[in-house]
Amino acid sequence: MSLSIEQSRYSAEEQAILTEYATRWSFLARPGQRPPDSEDWFCYLMRSGRGAGKTRSGAEWVLERVRQGYKHIALIGQTVADVRDTMVEIGPSAILKIAKPHELPLYEPSKRRLVFPNGAIATTFSGDEPDQLRGPQFDTAWVDELAKFKYPEETWDNLEFGLRLGDRPQVFVTTTPRPIKLIKVLLKDPKTIDIRFSTFDNADNLSPLYLQRIQDKYAGTRLGRQELEGEILDDNPNALWTRELIENLRIHESELPPLIRVVVGVDPAVSDGEGSAETGIIAAGISAYGHGYALQDSSLSGSAAAWARAAIRSFNHNLADRVIGEVNNGGYLVEVNLRTVDKNIPYSPVHASRGKETRAEPVSSLYEQGKIHHVGTFPELEDQMCEWEPGKKSPDRMDALVWAFWELFGLGEKEKKKAVFQMEDTYAV
């Protein structure tokens, strides 16, 4: 928002005062973007669509708490990079971008902290490493994208134990909502204030082309209700997976048994560029007891070279045996791209002789039998699994997961044997 001030009406001093006032968050914020300055809440939960202004709200609240004299602040994001880029340093609403010159903190990345001129210290943490929160004490916390954390409940529990300083410890949560257990628990807590914004509430500050594109693509869809309207969805009755099923089988990395095989499933995007699909890259393993484990989601939008490098990084990080790619959807291209980066990468193509619904159902059945577990949370993957309806175009991350478990559980071999038996029966007749 800008303020036009007639040069002839005001002195330079008056213009400076008016301009300063017009750029204050108290003037710019929409109702609900500023939590009430009261003691009767513990968690301010702002669930909103993408681009709705939640990051700016969280950063401004942290700065306001510093002005009020709070000294011990936790800044918690989905990953180390998310905290640095979105909350602290690079994004247009990051703390270092919106702080006034006289209150600008010193950022010390190696120490994971911001030191403010008045002595307040904000320490950064990652939802990937909840144990970092054991021990430190806080009077203030800003948690961004909580519903996307790999370990949301462990992170929240450790944070809550540490919010024990001062007479009014409070936490501001800004997140695109997903119907995970923790979000539902927070909504039921009488000490939570629940605020919801739509992407379109912030239309004045967003590109009209962006708004038109996402409206054309997502308006009226279940994913649009979640990602644009900030709505918490119930399970899709037509999907093969439910969130409750996945949640009940989820484990922590510390509970992962020794694995006898690990593979990386790849479902390549058919084109590069803006608007193209992502390339699904899912690492999965199987134990000697016949249980499967989803280990890592490295999916991304990018060039063929970019996703080939990401797949090989996942292969090396997870000590995998080989990469799996579907021939029917660029499988030979997968091999060519991979070998351009690493000519020795072990690779196996898989041939889809049946429809994607038929391929997904055996994997879904393995979940229902309690034989597949997610090691941590994979928000985008789980959204696809719980939103995809058989008969519709299947999404990239889910396809990569399906191919990985087809390989690990030998479903392709079972299909081949079944086809041979059917041929023998036919000739016998």
C-alpha positions as CSV (number, residue, x, y, z in Angstrom):
1,M,0.0,0.0,0.0
2,S,1.3,3.4,-0.9
3,L,0.3,6.9,0.4
4,S,0.2,9.9,-2.0
5,I,1.0,13.1,-0.1
6,E,0.5,16.5,-1.8
7,Q,3.8,18.3,-1.7
8,S,2.1,21.7,-1.3
9,R,-0.1,20.7,1.7
10,Y,2.5,19.5,4.1
11,S,6.0,20.4,5.3
12,A,8.8,17.9,4.8
13,E,8.6,17.0,8.5
14,E,4.8,16.4,8.3
15,Q,5.3,14.3,5.1
16,A,7.8,12.2,6.9
17,I,5.4,11.7,9.8
18,L,2.5,10.8,7.6
19,T,4.6,8.4,5.5
20,E,6.0,6.7,8.6
21,Y,2.5,6.2,9.9
22,A,1.1,4.9,6.6
23,T,3.8,2.2,6.5
24,R,3.1,1.0,10.1
25,W,1.8,-2.6,10.4
26,S,-1.0,-1.2,12.6
27,F,-2.2,0.8,9.6
28,L,-1.5,-1.9,6.9
29,A,-2.8,-5.0,8.6
30,R,-6.2,-6.5,7.9
31,P,-8.4,-7.4,10.8
32,G,-7.1,-10.6,12.3
33,Q,-3.5,-10.2,11.1
34,R,-2.5,-8.7,14.5
35,P,-3.2,-10.9,17.5
36,P,-4.9,-9.2,20.4
37,D,-2.6,-7.8,23.1
38,S,-4.2,-9.8,25.9
39,E,-3.3,-12.6,28.2
40,D,-6.3,-14.9,27.6
41,W,-4.7,-16.9,24.7
42,F,-1.7,-19.2,24.3
43,C,-1.7,-20.0,20.6
44,Y,-2.8,-17.7,17.8
45,L,-3.4,-20.1,14.9
46,M,-3.5,-18.3,11.6
47,R,-4.5,-20.9,8.9
48,S,-4.6,-19.4,5.5
49,G,-4.2,-19.9,1.8
50,R,-1.0,-19.4,0.0
51,G,0.0,-15.8,-0.4
52,A,-2.6,-14.6,2.1
53,G,-0.1,-12.6,4.2
54,K,0.6,-15.0,7.1
55,T,4.4,-14.7,6.9
56,R,4.2,-10.9,7.2
57,S,1.8,-11.3,10.1
58,G,4.2,-13.6,12.0
59,A,7.3,-11.5,11.4
60,E,5.5,-8.3,12.5
61,W,4.3,-10.0,15.7
62,V,7.8,-11.0,16.6
63,L,9.0,-7.5,16.1
64,E,6.2,-6.2,18.3
65,R,7.0,-8.6,21.0
66,V,10.6,-7.4,20.9
67,R,9.4,-3.8,21.3
68,Q,7.3,-4.9,24.3
69,G,10.4,-6.3,26.0
70,Y,10.3,-10.0,25.4
71,K,13.8,-11.4,25.2
72,H,13.8,-15.1,24.4
73,I,12.2,-16.0,21.1
74,A,12.0,-19.2,19.1
75,L,11.7,-19.1,15.3
76,I,10.6,-22.5,14.0
77,G,10.2,-23.4,10.3
78,Q,9.7,-26.6,8.3
79,T,13.5,-26.9,7.4
80,V,16.7,-25.0,8.1
81,A,16.4,-23.4,4.6
82,D,12.8,-22.4,5.2
83,V,13.6,-20.6,8.5
84,R,16.5,-18.7,6.9
85,D,14.8,-17.9,3.6
86,T,11.2,-17.3,4.5
87,M,11.2,-16.2,8.2
88,V,14.6,-14.5,8.7
89,E,16.5,-13.2,5.7
90,I,15.4,-13.5,2.0
91,G,11.6,-13.4,1.6
92,P,9.9,-10.1,1.2
93,S,8.2,-10.5,4.6
94,A,11.2,-11.8,6.4
95,I,12.2,-10.2,9.7
96,L,15.4,-8.6,8.2
97,K,13.4,-7.1,5.3
98,I,10.6,-5.5,7.3
99,A,12.4,-4.4,10.5
100,K,13.0,-0.6,10.9
101,P,16.6,0.5,10.7
102,H,16.8,1.3,14.5
103,E,15.5,-2.2,15.4
104,L,17.3,-4.3,12.8
105,P,18.8,-7.4,14.5
106,L,22.3,-8.8,13.9
107,Y,21.9,-12.1,12.1
108,E,24.5,-14.8,13.1
109,P,23.7,-17.8,10.9
110,S,26.4,-20.0,12.4
111,K,24.9,-19.5,15.8
112,R,21.3,-19.8,14.5
113,R,20.3,-16.5,16.1
114,L,19.2,-12.9,15.7
115,V,20.4,-10.4,18.3
116,F,18.3,-7.3,18.5
117,P,19.6,-3.9,19.7
118,N,17.6,-4.1,23.0
119,G,19.3,-7.5,23.8
120,A,16.4,-9.8,22.7
121,I,17.6,-13.0,21.0
122,A,15.6,-15.0,18.5
123,T,17.0,-18.5,17.9
124,T,16.1,-20.6,14.8
125,F,14.9,-24.2,14.8
126,S,13.8,-26.7,12.3
127,G,10.8,-29.0,12.4
128,D,13.0,-31.7,11.0
129,E,15.0,-31.8,14.2
130,P,12.6,-31.5,17.2
131,D,15.2,-32.4,19.7
132,Q,16.9,-29.0,19.2
133,L,14.1,-27.6,21.3
134,R,15.0,-29.7,24.3
135,G,16.5,-27.5,27.0
136,P,16.1,-23.9,25.8
137,Q,13.5,-21.6,27.4
138,F,11.3,-19.0,25.7
139,D,8.7,-16.4,26.3
140,T,7.7,-16.1,22.6
141,A,7.6,-18.4,19.6
142,W,6.7,-18.0,15.9
143,V,6.0,-21.3,14.1
144,D,5.6,-21.2,10.3
145,E,4.0,-24.0,8.3
146,L,3.5,-26.3,11.2
147,A,1.2,-28.6,9.2
148,K,4.1,-29.4,6.9
149,F,6.6,-30.4,9.6
150,K,8.2,-33.8,9.4
151,Y,7.7,-34.3,13.1
152,P,4.9,-31.8,14.1
153,E,3.8,-33.4,17.4
154,E,7.4,-33.9,18.7
155,T,8.3,-30.4,17.7
156,W,5.2,-28.9,19.4
157,D,5.7,-30.9,22.6
158,N,9.3,-29.8,23.0
159,L,8.4,-26.2,22.2
160,E,5.5,-26.2,24.7
161,F,7.8,-27.5,27.5
162,G,10.2,-24.6,26.7
163,L,7.6,-21.8,26.7
164,R,8.0,-21.2,30.4
165,L,9.5,-17.7,30.8
166,G,7.8,-14.5,31.7
167,D,4.2,-13.8,32.7
168,R,2.7,-14.3,29.3
169,P,4.4,-16.8,27.0
170,Q,2.6,-17.1,23.7
171,V,3.1,-18.7,20.3
172,F,1.9,-17.5,16.9
173,V,1.4,-20.3,14.3
174,T,1.1,-19.4,10.6
175,T,0.3,-22.3,8.4
176,T,-1.5,-23.6,5.3
177,P,-3.7,-26.1,7.1
178,R,-3.7,-29.9,6.7
179,P,-6.0,-32.1,8.7
180,I,-3.2,-33.6,10.8
181,K,-3.8,-34.6,14.4
182,L,-1.9,-31.7,16.0
183,I,-3.9,-29.0,14.1
184,K,-7.2,-30.6,15.2
185,V,-6.0,-30.7,18.8
186,L,-5.0,-27.0,18.7
187,L,-8.4,-26.0,17.3
188,K,-10.1,-27.7,20.2
189,D,-7.9,-26.0,22.8
190,P,-9.8,-23.1,24.5
191,K,-6.5,-21.2,24.7
192,T,-6.2,-21.1,20.9
193,I,-7.5,-18.3,18.8
194,D,-8.3,-19.6,15.3
195,I,-8.1,-17.2,12.4
196,R,-8.6,-18.1,8.7
197,F,-7.7,-16.1,5.6
198,S,-8.2,-16.8,1.9
199,T,-5.5,-16.2,-0.7
200,F,-8.0,-13.8,-2.3
201,D,-8.2,-11.7,0.9
202,N,-4.7,-10.4,0.0
203,A,-5.5,-9.9,-3.7
204,D,-4.3,-6.2,-3.6
205,N,-0.8,-7.4,-3.0
206,L,-0.7,-10.4,-5.4
207,S,-0.1,-10.6,-9.1
208,P,-3.4,-10.6,-11.1
209,L,-1.9,-13.2,-13.4
210,Y,-1.1,-15.4,-10.4
211,L,-4.6,-15.1,-9.0
212,Q,-6.2,-15.9,-12.3
213,R,-4.0,-18.9,-12.9
214,I,-4.6,-20.5,-9.5
215,Q,-8.4,-19.7,-9.7
216,D,-8.6,-21.4,-13.1
217,K,-6.7,-24.4,-11.9
218,Y,-8.0,-24.9,-8.3
219,A,-11.3,-23.1,-7.9
220,G,-14.0,-25.6,-6.8
221,T,-11.5,-28.4,-6.1
222,R,-10.8,-29.9,-2.7
223,L,-7.1,-29.0,-2.9
224,G,-8.2,-25.4,-3.6
225,R,-10.3,-25.3,-0.5
226,Q,-7.2,-26.3,1.5
227,E,-4.4,-24.4,-0.3
228,L,-6.4,-21.2,-1.2
229,E,-9.2,-20.9,1.4
230,G,-7.3,-22.3,4.4
231,E,-10.0,-24.9,5.0
232,I,-9.4,-28.1,6.9
233,L,-10.7,-31.0,4.9
234,D,-12.3,-34.2,5.9
235,D,-11.2,-37.4,4.1
236,N,-12.1,-37.8,0.5
237,P,-14.5,-40.8,0.5
238,N,-13.4,-41.7,-3.0
239,A,-9.7,-41.9,-2.3
240,L,-7.8,-45.1,-1.8
241,W,-6.0,-43.8,1.3
242,T,-7.2,-41.9,4.4
243,R,-5.2,-39.6,6.7
244,E,-6.2,-41.6,9.7
245,L,-4.8,-44.8,8.1
246,I,-1.4,-43.1,7.3
247,E,-1.3,-41.4,10.7
248,N,-1.8,-44.7,12.6
249,L,1.1,-46.3,10.8
250,R,3.5,-43.4,11.0
251,I,6.8,-43.9,12.9
252,H,9.7,-41.8,14.0
253,E,13.1,-42.2,12.4
254,S,14.4,-43.7,15.7
255,E,11.9,-46.5,15.3
256,L,13.1,-47.5,11.8
257,P,14.3,-51.1,11.7
258,P,17.3,-52.3,9.6
259,L,16.3,-52.4,6.0
260,I,17.3,-55.1,3.5
261,R,16.5,-53.1,0.4
262,V,16.0,-49.4,-0.5
263,V,14.9,-48.0,-3.9
264,V,14.1,-44.6,-5.3
265,G,11.0,-44.4,-7.4
266,V,10.9,-41.7,-10.1
267,D,7.8,-40.4,-11.9
268,P,9.2,-37.9,-14.4
269,A,7.4,-34.7,-15.5
270,V,6.7,-34.8,-19.2
271,S,7.8,-31.2,-19.7
272,D,9.8,-28.5,-18.1
273,G,8.8,-24.9,-17.4
274,E,6.2,-23.0,-15.5
275,G,2.9,-24.9,-15.1
276,S,4.5,-28.3,-15.7
277,A,4.0,-31.2,-13.3
278,E,6.5,-32.1,-10.7
279,T,8.8,-35.1,-11.0
280,G,8.0,-37.5,-8.2
281,I,11.1,-38.8,-6.4
282,I,10.3,-41.1,-3.4
283,A,12.8,-43.2,-1.5
284,A,11.4,-46.3,0.2
285,G,12.7,-49.4,1.9
286,I,11.7,-52.8,3.2
287,S,12.7,-54.7,6.3
288,A,13.4,-58.4,6.8
289,Y,9.9,-58.7,8.4
290,G,8.2,-57.6,5.2
291,H,7.2,-54.1,6.2
292,G,7.8,-51.1,3.9
293,Y,8.9,-47.6,4.8
294,A,8.5,-44.3,3.0
295,L,11.8,-42.6,3.8
296,Q,12.1,-39.4,1.8
297,D,10.2,-37.2,-0.6
298,S,12.6,-35.3,-2.9
299,S,10.1,-34.4,-5.6
300,L,10.5,-31.1,-7.4
301,S,9.6,-29.0,-10.4
302,G,12.6,-28.4,-12.6
303,S,14.6,-29.4,-15.6
304,A,15.5,-33.0,-16.4
305,A,19.0,-32.4,-15.1
306,A,17.7,-31.0,-11.9
307,W,15.5,-33.9,-11.1
308,A,18.1,-36.4,-12.2
309,R,20.5,-34.8,-9.7
310,A,17.8,-34.9,-7.0
311,A,17.1,-38.5,-7.6
312,I,20.8,-39.4,-7.4
313,R,21.2,-37.4,-4.2
314,S,18.3,-39.3,-2.7
315,F,19.9,-42.6,-3.9
316,N,23.1,-41.8,-2.2
317,H,21.6,-40.3,1.0
318,N,19.4,-43.3,1.6
319,L,22.0,-45.9,0.6
320,A,19.6,-47.2,-2.0
321,D,20.1,-50.3,-4.3
322,R,18.7,-48.8,-7.5
323,V,16.4,-46.2,-9.1
324,I,13.0,-47.3,-10.5
325,G,11.3,-45.5,-13.4
326,E,8.3,-46.2,-15.5
327,V,8.9,-46.9,-19.2
328,N,5.4,-45.9,-20.2
329,N,6.0,-42.4,-18.8
330,G,9.5,-41.5,-20.0
331,G,11.2,-44.4,-18.3
332,Y,13.9,-44.7,-21.0
333,L,14.3,-40.9,-20.7
334,V,14.7,-41.4,-16.9
335,E,17.7,-43.7,-17.5
336,V,19.3,-41.4,-20.0
337,N,19.0,-38.4,-17.7
338,L,20.3,-40.4,-14.7
339,R,23.3,-41.7,-16.6
340,T,24.1,-38.3,-17.8
341,V,24.8,-37.4,-14.2
342,D,26.1,-40.7,-13.0
343,K,26.8,-43.3,-15.7
344,N,27.1,-46.1,-13.1
345,I,23.7,-45.5,-11.3
346,P,21.8,-48.9,-10.9
347,Y,18.5,-48.5,-12.7
348,S,15.5,-50.7,-13.5
349,P,12.6,-49.8,-15.8
350,V,9.1,-50.9,-14.9
351,H,6.4,-51.6,-17.5
352,A,2.9,-50.5,-16.7
353,S,0.7,-53.0,-18.4
354,R,-2.4,-52.0,-16.5
355,G,-4.1,-48.8,-15.5
356,K,-2.9,-46.6,-12.6
357,E,-5.9,-47.4,-10.5
358,T,-5.1,-51.1,-10.7
359,R,-1.5,-50.4,-9.9
360,A,-2.3,-48.3,-6.9
361,E,-4.8,-50.6,-5.3
362,P,-2.3,-53.4,-4.2
363,V,-0.1,-50.7,-2.6
364,S,-3.2,-49.3,-0.8
365,S,-4.0,-52.8,0.4
366,L,-0.6,-53.1,1.9
367,Y,-1.3,-49.9,3.9
368,E,-4.6,-51.4,5.1
369,Q,-2.8,-54.5,6.2
370,G,-0.5,-52.4,8.3
371,K,2.6,-53.2,6.2
372,I,3.7,-49.8,5.1
373,H,4.8,-46.9,7.3
374,H,5.8,-43.3,6.8
375,V,9.0,-42.3,8.6
376,G,7.9,-38.8,9.6
377,T,5.4,-36.6,7.7
378,F,5.3,-36.0,3.9
379,P,2.6,-33.4,3.5
380,E,2.5,-33.0,-0.3
381,L,2.7,-36.7,-0.9
382,E,0.0,-37.5,1.7
383,D,-2.2,-34.8,0.2
384,Q,-2.0,-36.5,-3.2
385,M,-2.6,-39.9,-1.7
386,C,-5.7,-38.8,0.2
387,E,-7.1,-36.6,-2.5
388,W,-6.6,-38.7,-5.7
389,E,-9.7,-40.5,-6.9
390,P,-9.4,-43.6,-9.1
391,G,-10.2,-42.7,-12.7
392,K,-8.5,-39.4,-12.6
393,K,-5.0,-38.5,-13.7
394,S,-2.7,-39.8,-11.0
395,P,-0.2,-37.4,-9.4
396,D,3.6,-37.5,-9.5
397,R,4.6,-38.1,-5.9
398,M,2.0,-40.8,-5.4
399,D,3.1,-42.6,-8.6
400,A,6.7,-42.6,-7.6
401,L,5.7,-44.1,-4.2
402,V,3.6,-46.7,-5.9
403,W,6.5,-47.8,-8.2
404,A,8.9,-47.9,-5.3
405,F,6.7,-50.3,-3.4
406,W,5.9,-52.3,-6.5
407,E,9.6,-53.1,-6.7
408,L,10.1,-53.7,-3.0
409,F,7.1,-56.0,-2.6
410,G,7.7,-57.8,-5.9
411,L,4.2,-56.8,-7.2
412,G,5.5,-56.6,-10.8
413,E,6.8,-60.2,-10.5
414,K,3.5,-61.3,-9.2
415,E,1.8,-59.7,-12.1
416,K,4.1,-61.4,-14.6
417,K,3.5,-64.8,-13.0
418,K,-0.2,-64.2,-13.1
419,A,-0.1,-63.3,-16.7
420,V,1.9,-66.5,-17.5
421,F,-0.6,-68.7,-15.6
422,Q,-3.4,-67.1,-17.5
423,M,-1.7,-67.8,-20.8
424,E,-1.1,-71.5,-19.8
425,D,-4.7,-71.8,-18.9
426,T,-5.7,-70.4,-22.2
427,Y,-3.5,-72.8,-24.2
428,A,-4.7,-75.7,-22.0
429,V,-8.3,-75.0,-23.1
